[in-house]
Amino acid sequence: MPDHFHALITPAHDVSLEKTVQFIKGGFSFRLKSKFDVWTRSFNETQILDEEKFLTCVRYIEDNPVHERLAQTPEVYPYTSAGRGPLDPMPLHLRA
C-alpha cells in the first residue's frame, strides 16, 4: 500500500507487541534517515485467537491491493506475500 502496511506479528514470549512494533518502526526509521515523520503514533492491534481468524487475516492482507485497485490479483502486486511461497508457520497454539 502506498500509505500503510499490514503485518501478522507473533512477538517472542519475553517481548511485548508494543516493543516489537517499536523495534520495527525504529529500525526502519534509522535506515530511512528521514527528518520527516513516517509513522503514525499508534497501531491497530487485532488479537488472533484461532486458526480461522489467522487465515481470515492472511486473506485480508493479501487481498488488500485488489480492494485498493492497485492490482488485478493479489499475486501481481509486488509488495505482498501472496503467491510468494510459504509464510512463517502459524503459531502452534492457534492450530485446531
GIBEL-V251122 format. One record per pair of residues at least 4 apart in sequence whose ideal C-beta (glycine too) atoms are under 6 Angstrom apart, sorted by the first residue. I is the first residue (numbers start at 1). J is the second residue. D is the distance in Angstrom with one decimal. If there is no record, write none. Layout:
i=I j=J d=D
i=I j=J d=D
This chain:
i=6 j=61 d=4.2
i=8 j=57 d=5.9
i=9 j=20 d=5.8
i=10 j=91 d=5.1
i=11 j=15 d=4.7
i=11 j=17 d=5.2
i=11 j=20 d=4.3
i=15 j=19 d=5.1
i=15 j=20 d=5.6
i=21 j=43 d=5.3
i=22 j=26 d=5.8
i=23 j=27 d=6.0
i=25 j=39 d=5.0
i=48 j=53 d=4.7
i=48 j=54 d=5.1
i=50 j=94 d=5.8
i=51 j=94 d=5.2
i=51 j=95 d=5.8
i=51 j=96 d=5.3
i=54 j=90 d=5.4
i=54 j=94 d=5.4
i=59 j=63 d=5.9
i=62 j=74 d=4.3
i=62 j=80 d=5.9
i=62 j=82 d=4.0
i=63 j=67 d=5.9
i=63 j=74 d=5.7
i=65 j=70 d=4.2
i=65 j=71 d=4.4
i=65 j=77 d=3.8
i=66 j=71 d=5.8
i=66 j=74 d=5.9
i=70 j=77 d=6.0
i=71 j=76 d=4.9
i=71 j=77 d=3.9
i=74 j=80 d=5.8
i=74 j=82 d=3.6
i=75 j=82 d=5.0
i=75 j=83 d=3.5
i=81 j=87 d=5.8
i=90 j=94 d=5.4
